């Protein structure tokens, strides 16, 4: 068994298989797995997207295992002709593929429970690489596989997992990650923390955190990630002494909060929307929204959190000027004189949403997501926000400009709206 060469963290690489990943139709499983691995103290050496091609899969897996102690391969374990991960991995490891009748019987039982006819193509999912250990799949028909190559300090491990996230994540969380910790993280104890920030750009967050980030070295790793108006700061402390790790974590966390505390909205698994929800509940506030350019995206994000019906009442999706006037009640003269994308319109939308829904707060978004519709005065990416109630006699209005394509502008606008809402209910 690999002892992980002392206290240095093991390197794990990811291969996400699927031609659809290369066409931009999916992000794959990589971000989910990478986040879990980093939190467990592993170095994520590389993440690659590979087409449904056995030769390409074989090449990528050989190269990955030459650099890393373990490789996680996701996707390509289905029953169709283009699911060739098993064949590619077998070729890379110079091992045969063998049909496992007991695995196929289990697949048959699963499909029969759902009243699904069992085509011959499902037999492909019961072919296992020589020496592989099955990784049971409770949510689908394709089991994963674990293959150990070499022994002792030369031991390498390949994990083949199904691609659908609802099938992949339980296998990874309950079988793969514990196995990696047992095999590759012995003698190494990991402490870590994450801070979630809003209302600050990634470059500014990095500048503020530089006194901490500059300490990066053996046993100490930092990551700053930005996504559509939010920033995450991750710190990992690893070494053989749990007490020293913990003491360092406490010092670093205290220092990080002193540097960026005004921008921090949460930590760990917190999201901007569930922190907003907790604040609304604590204050006893309810919320209604009125959306134009985001077309329901803000309401969708607010209702991701279970129990959101306790504070989120609903709202208005008023994309056209006609509905802004007829459904919500925005004044015709406002739309004619100032336009739908204006501070005046945003203020009316927020105020009317609050009044009509009888909520404590009203939040509005109206803007130009693009790619067309912009002007010199109001370029694409211009968005206005309104926030009405509960104690202020004047509705607050915010204007911002967001770069990026249509969907990026919409996502960043939602994050900005939630940030302003959070700021108002502290």
C-alpha positions in Angstrom: 0.0 0.0 0.0 1.3 3.4 -0.9 2.3 5.4 2.1 2.2 8.7 0.1 5.9 9.3 0.3 5.9 10.9 3.7 3.7 13.8 4.5 3.6 15.4 1.0 0.0 15.4 -0.5 -0.8 12.8 -3.2 -1.5 14.0 -6.7 -4.8 13.0 -8.3 -5.8 13.8 -11.9 -9.3 13.8 -13.5 -10.3 12.7 -16.9 -13.9 13.6 -18.0 -15.0 11.6 -21.0 -17.6 12.7 -23.5 -17.6 14.4 -26.8 -20.5 16.6 -25.5 -18.0 18.2 -23.0 -15.9 19.5 -25.9 -18.9 21.0 -27.6 -19.7 23.2 -24.5 -23.0 21.4 -23.7 -21.8 20.3 -20.3 -19.2 21.2 -17.7 -18.8 17.5 -16.7 -18.1 16.2 -13.2 -14.6 17.8 -12.9 -15.5 20.8 -10.7 -17.4 18.7 -8.2 -14.7 16.1 -7.8 -11.8 18.7 -7.8 -13.5 20.6 -4.9 -13.9 17.4 -2.9 -10.3 16.3 -3.5 -8.9 19.7 -2.5 -10.9 19.8 0.7 -9.5 16.3 1.5 -5.9 17.6 1.1 -5.1 16.1 -2.3 -3.3 18.0 -5.1 -5.5 18.1 -8.2 -2.7 17.9 -10.7 -4.7 18.2 -13.9 -8.3 17.9 -15.2 -8.8 17.0 -18.9 -11.8 16.6 -21.1 -11.5 13.6 -23.5 -13.8 12.7 -26.5 -15.5 9.3 -26.8 -12.6 7.7 -28.4 -10.9 4.6 -27.0 -7.4 5.5 -28.3 -7.6 9.0 -26.8 -8.9 7.7 -23.5 -6.0 5.1 -23.4 -3.4 7.8 -24.2 -4.8 10.2 -21.6 -5.0 7.6 -18.9 -1.4 6.3 -19.5 0.0 9.9 -19.3 -2.1 10.7 -16.2 -0.9 7.6 -14.3 2.7 8.3 -15.2 2.4 11.7 -13.4 0.0 11.0 -10.5 -0.8 8.5 -7.8 -4.4 8.2 -8.9 -6.7 9.1 -11.8 -10.5 9.4 -11.7 -12.2 8.9 -15.0 -15.8 10.0 -15.4 -18.2 9.1 -18.2 -18.4 6.6 -21.0 -19.7 3.6 -19.0 -23.1 3.5 -20.5 -24.6 0.9 -22.8 -24.3 2.6 -26.2 -21.7 2.3 -29.0 -19.9 5.5 -28.0 -19.4 4.4 -24.4 -15.8 3.2 -24.8 -14.1 4.1 -21.5 -13.8 0.5 -20.5 -12.1 -0.4 -23.8 -9.8 2.7 -23.6 -8.8 2.0 -20.0 -8.2 -1.7 -20.6 -5.9 -0.8 -23.5 -4.0 1.8 -21.4 -3.4 -0.8 -18.6 -2.7 -3.7 -21.0 -5.4 -5.8 -19.4 -8.3 -7.8 -20.9 -12.0 -7.2 -20.6 -14.2 -9.9 -19.1 -17.9 -10.4 -18.9 -19.2 -10.7 -15.3 -22.5 -12.6 -15.2 -23.3 -11.7 -11.6 -22.9 -8.0 -12.5 -25.3 -8.4 -15.4 -27.8 -10.1 -13.3 -27.8 -7.2 -10.9 -28.2 -4.8 -13.8 -31.2 -6.9 -15.0 -32.8 -6.7 -11.6 -32.4 -3.0 -11.4 -34.0 -2.4 -14.8 -36.8 -4.9 -14.2 -37.8 -3.0 -11.0 -38.4 0.0 -13.2 -40.3 -2.0 -15.7 -37.7 -1.3 -18.3 -37.0 -3.6 -21.2 -33.4 -4.9 -21.1 -31.7 -4.5 -24.5 -28.6 -6.6 -25.4 -26.5 -3.4 -25.3 -26.7 -3.3 -21.5 -24.4 -6.3 -21.5 -21.6 -3.9 -22.2 -21.9 -2.5 -18.7 -21.1 -5.9 -17.2 -17.6 -6.1 -18.8 -14.9 -5.4 -16.3 -11.2 -4.8 -16.7 -9.1 -7.8 -15.5 -8.5 -7.4 -11.7 -11.0 -4.5 -11.3 -13.1 -4.2 -8.2 -16.8 -3.2 -8.8 -18.0 0.1 -7.4 -21.8 -0.4 -6.9 -24.1 2.2 -8.5 -27.3 2.7 -6.4 -28.8 5.2 -8.8 -28.1 3.7 -12.2 -27.2 0.6 -14.1 -23.5 1.2 -14.8 -21.2 0.2 -11.9 -17.9 1.9 -11.5 -14.6 0.1 -11.4 -11.4 0.4 -9.3 -8.1 -0.9 -10.8 -4.9 -1.0 -8.8 -1.7 -1.0 -10.8 1.7 -1.8 -9.2 2.6 -2.4 -5.6 4.1 -0.6 -2.6 5.5 2.8 -3.4 4.8 2.2 -7.1 1.1 1.6 -6.6 -1.2 3.6 -8.9 -5.0 3.6 -8.9 -7.6 4.2 -11.6 -11.2 4.7 -10.8 -13.8 4.6 -13.6 -17.1 6.3 -12.7 -20.4 6.8 -14.6 -20.9 10.3 -16.0 -24.3 11.4 -14.8 -23.8 13.5 -11.7 -26.6 11.9 -9.7 -24.9 8.5 -10.2 -21.3 9.7 -10.0 -21.4 11.8 -6.8 -22.6 9.1 -4.4 -20.0 6.6 -5.7 -17.3 9.2 -5.4 -18.3 10.4 -1.9 -18.9 7.0 -0.3 -16.5 4.7 -2.1 -13.7 6.6 -4.0 -12.8 9.4 -1.6 -12.6 7.1 1.5 -10.5 4.7 -0.5 -8.2 7.4 -1.7 -7.8 8.7 1.9 -7.0 5.2 3.2 -4.5 4.4 0.5 -2.8 7.8 -0.1 -3.3 10.1 2.8 -2.0 8.0 5.7 0.1 9.9 8.2 -1.2 13.2 6.8 -3.7 15.3 8.5 -5.5 18.1 6.7 -7.2 21.3 8.1 -8.8 23.8 5.8 -11.3 26.6 5.5 -13.1 28.5 2.7 -14.5 32.0 2.6 -17.2 33.1 0.2 -17.1 36.7 -0.9 -19.4 39.1 -2.9 -19.1 42.7 -3.9 -15.5 42.4 -4.8 -13.6 41.4 -8.0 -11.2 38.4 -8.0 -8.2 40.6 -8.6 -9.1 42.9 -5.7 -9.7 39.9 -3.4 -6.2 38.5 -4.4 -4.6 41.9 -3.7 -6.3 42.1 -0.2 -5.3 38.5 0.6 -1.7 38.8 -0.6 -0.2 38.8 2.9 -1.6 35.3 3.4 -1.3 34.0 -0.2 2.4 34.9 -0.2 3.0 32.2 2.5 2.1 29.4 0.1 4.6 26.5 0.3 4.9 22.9 1.3 2.0 21.9 3.4 0.2 25.2 2.8 -2.0 25.8 -0.3 -4.4 28.6 -1.3 -6.8 28.9 -4.1 -8.9 31.9 -5.3 -11.8 31.1 -7.6 -14.2 33.5 -9.2 -17.6 32.8 -10.8 -20.2 35.3 -11.9 -19.9 37.9 -9.3 -18.7 35.8 -6.4 -15.2 34.8 -5.2 -14.1 31.8 -3.2 -11.0 31.7 -1.1 -9.8 28.2 -0.1 -6.9 27.4 2.3 -5.5 23.9 3.0 -3.0 23.1 5.8 -1.5 19.7 5.7 1.1 17.9 7.7 1.8 15.2 10.3 0.7 17.2 13.4 -3.0 17.8 13.8 -2.5 20.2 16.6 -0.1 22.4 14.7 -2.4 22.3 11.6 -5.3 23.4 13.6 -3.4 26.2 15.3 -2.2 27.5 11.9 -5.8 27.3 10.5 -7.1 29.4 13.4 -4.4 32.1 12.8 -4.9 32.1 9.0 -8.7 32.3 9.3 -8.5 35.2 11.7 -6.1 37.0 9.5 -8.2 36.4 6.3 -11.3 37.8 7.9 -9.4 40.9 9.0 -8.3 41.4 5.4 -11.6 40.8 3.5 -14.2 40.6 6.3 -16.5 43.2 4.9 -16.9 41.2 1.7 -17.4 37.8 3.4 -20.9 36.4 3.3 -20.3 32.8 4.3 -18.0 29.8 4.4 -18.0 26.1 3.7 -21.1 25.0 1.8 -22.8 28.4 2.2 -24.3 29.9 -1.0 -25.3 33.5 -1.4 -29.0 32.6 -1.7 -29.1 30.5 1.4 -27.3 33.1 3.5 -29.8 35.7 2.3 -32.6 33.3 3.2 -31.3 32.8 6.8 -31.0 36.6 7.2 -34.5 37.2 6.0 -35.9 34.5 8.4 -33.9 36.0 11.3 -35.3 39.4 10.6 -38.8 38.1 10.0 -38.8 39.6 6.5 -40.6 38.4 3.3 -39.5 39.1 -0.3 -41.0 39.6 -3.7 -39.2 40.2 -6.9 -39.8 41.8 -10.3 -37.5 40.7 -13.1 -37.0 41.8 -16.7 -33.7 40.9 -18.3 -33.1 38.0 -15.9 -36.5 36.5 -16.7 -37.0 34.5 -13.6 -33.4 33.6 -12.9 -33.3 35.5 -9.6 -36.5 33.8 -8.4 -35.1 30.4 -9.4 -31.9 31.0 -7.5 -33.8 32.2 -4.4 -35.9 29.0 -4.4 -33.0 26.6 -4.7 -32.9 26.6 -0.9 -35.3 24.2 0.9 -37.8 26.1 3.0 -37.6 29.3 0.9 -41.4 29.5 0.9 -41.1 30.9 4.5 -39.6 34.1 3.2 -40.0 34.2 -0.6 -43.5 35.0 -1.7 -43.1 35.2 -5.5 -43.0 37.9 -8.0 -43.4 39.2 -11.5 -41.6 38.2 -14.8 -42.3 41.3 -16.9 -40.1 41.1 -19.9 -42.1 43.4 -22.2 -42.9 47.1 -21.5 -46.5 46.2 -22.0 -46.5 43.8 -19.1 -44.4 46.1 -17.0 -47.3 48.6 -17.4 -50.4 46.3 -17.4 -49.3 43.6 -15.0 -47.1 45.3 -12.6 -48.3 48.9 -12.9 -45.1 50.8 -14.0 -46.2 54.2 -15.2 -46.5 54.7 -19.0 -44.7 58.0 -18.7 -41.8 56.4 -17.0 -41.4 53.9 -19.8 -41.8 56.5 -22.5 -39.6 59.2 -20.9 -36.9 57.2 -19.0 -37.1 53.8 -20.6 -37.4 50.3 -19.2 -33.7 50.2 -18.4 -33.5 53.1 -16.0 -33.3 54.0 -12.3 -36.9 55.2 -12.3 -38.3 52.0 -13.8 -36.2 49.8 -11.4 -37.5 51.8 -8.5 -41.1 51.5 -9.6 -40.8 47.7 -10.2 -39.3 47.1 -6.8 -41.9 49.2 -5.0 -44.9 47.8 -6.9 -43.7 44.2 -6.4 -43.5 44.8 -2.7 -46.9 46.4 -2.5 -48.8 44.0 -4.7 -47.3 40.9 -3.0 -47.6 42.5 0.4 -44.0 41.6 1.2 -41.5 43.3 3.5 -39.1 43.8 0.6 -39.3 44.2 -3.1 -36.3 43.6 -5.3 -36.1 44.4 -9.1 -33.8 43.9 -12.0 -34.0 45.5 -15.4 -31.2 45.8 -18.0 -29.7 45.0 -21.3 -28.2 41.5 -21.4 -27.3 41.6 -25.1 -26.0 40.9 -27.6 -28.1 43.7 -29.1 -30.2 46.5 -27.7 -27.4 48.7 -26.3 -26.6 52.3 -27.0 -23.8 54.8 -26.2 -25.7 56.0 -23.1 -26.7 52.5 -22.1 -24.3 49.8 -23.5 -24.9 46.1 -23.4 -24.4 44.9 -19.8 -26.1 47.9 -18.2 -28.4 46.8 -15.4 -30.5 48.7 -12.8 -31.7 47.3 -9.5 -34.3 48.5 -7.2 -34.7 47.6 -3.5 -37.8 48.7 -1.7 -38.7 48.5 2.1 -39.2 47.6 4.7 -38.2 50.7 6.8 -36.8 53.1 4.3 -39.2 55.7 2.9 -37.1 55.8 -0.3 -36.5 52.9 -2.6 -32.8 52.3 -3.2 -31.5 52.1 -6.8 -28.2 50.6 -7.9 -26.7 50.7 -11.4 -23.9 48.4 -12.6 -22.3 47.2 -15.8 -21.3 43.6 -16.4 -19.0 42.3 -19.1 -19.5 38.9 -20.8 -22.0 37.2 -23.0 -25.8 37.2 -22.4 -25.9 34.4 -19.8 -22.9 35.8 -18.0 -24.5 39.2 -17.7 -27.7 37.7 -16.3 -25.9 35.5 -13.8 -23.8 38.4 -12.6 -26.8 40.6 -12.3 -28.5 38.0 -10.0 -25.4 37.8 -7.8 -25.2 41.6 -7.5 -28.9 41.7 -6.6 -28.5 39.1 -3.9 -25.4 41.0 -2.6 -27.3 44.2 -2.3 -30.2 42.4 -0.6 -27.8 40.8 1.9 -26.2 44.2 2.6 -29.6 45.6 3.4 -30.7 42.9 5.9 -27.6 42.6 8.0 
